[in-house]
Amino acid sequence: MARYVEDENGCWLWTGPVDGKGYGFTYDGHRTIRAHRLSYLFHVGDLPSSVQVHHICEVRHCINPDHLRAVTVLEHRHLHLGGRRFKPLCPQGHERVVVNGRARCRECDRLAFHARKH
């Protein structure tokens, strides 16, 4: 896991081999494994095979465990919103969620609601 450099955004950029889609990979002694998945296993813990690891930073060769989130296959599909790239943070830096197929920022929605009430 020492094959990375940290950038100004806090991403740990994998310096080992990268596949055609931009994901880092390595050999764990038994099989080829994506570097971000190995980082999650090493730093966070067990990961069922049915769970995928999502990059909230959108940098495919980032292996920073703080930038990785375990999600179900269905949730991962929603995060990409039918092929359009899902941005996990709103322009104000709050985390977005998918509600009824649309990306929403709950914090911005809350602030707008309170602004309308006053």
N, C-alpha and C positions, 0 to 999 in steps of 0.2 A: 504493500500500500504506500510505499515511499516514492512512487513514480508519478509525482504531480508537482505543479507549481501553483501558487496562489495568485489570483489576479486582484485588481482593485475592487471588484464586486464581491469578493470573498469566495469566489468559485475556486475549487481545487481542480485545475485543469490536468487531465490525464496526459502524461508524456509518453506512455507506451503506445502500442499499436492501436489504430482506430479503423473501424470498418467503413464500408462505403456509405453508411447512413450517418456517420459521425460519432458513433458510440465507441468508447474505449473497450478493449477486451484483453483478457489474459488467460493463461492456462493454469488451473488450480491443482494440477497433478493428476486429475482424472478426466477433465473435460474443459472446453473453452467456456468462459463465463464473462459476461459483460462487467466491466470494471465498476460501474455504479452499483450494480447488484451486489458484487463482492464487498464494496465499501459499506453498503447498508448492513449486510450480514455481519461484518467485522465490528462496526461501531454501534449498531443499534440492536441487532439480535436476529433471531430466527425469522424466516420468511417462507410461508407456505408457497408451493409451486404455483398455486392458483392466483397469487397476488403479483402485481406488477409494481415496479418502482418508477415513480413519476418525478421528473425534474421540475421543481417549482421555479427554478431560475431560467428554464428553457435552454440551457447549455448542455447539449447531449454528452459531451465528454467531461462534464463536471462530476466529481466523486465526493464532494463535501456532503457528509451525512445531514447537515442542517438544511441542505437544499434538496433533499430527497424525501419523498413521501410514499409510503406503501398504500396502494389503492387496488380495488377490485378491477377486473377487466372492464366491467360495465362503467364504473366511475372513470376509468382512464379514457374510454371512448367519449364520455360526456365532456371531459376536460378538453378534448380536441374539437368538440362541437361540429361534427359532421365534416371534418376536413379543414375547417377554418381553425387556425391556431388559437388556442385558448391562452390568454394572458392571465397568469395566476394573481397578479397584483393590479389594482386599479391605479389610475394616474396619481392618486394621493398616497399610494403605497400600502393600502389595506388589502388583505387577502380576499379574493373573489371566490364565490361558490356557484355551482350550476343549479338553477331553480327553473323547473319546467323547460329545460333545454336552452336557457339563456344564462349568460354570465352575469352575476349580480354581486355588488359589494354591499354587504349588510351594514357596514359602518356608515358608508355614504348615504344609504337609504335611511338609516336611523337619524343621521344629522339633518337630512332634508326634511324628514317628517317633523322633527322638533322645530326646525326653522319655520315650517308652515304653520305650526300650532301657535307660535309666538309672534 
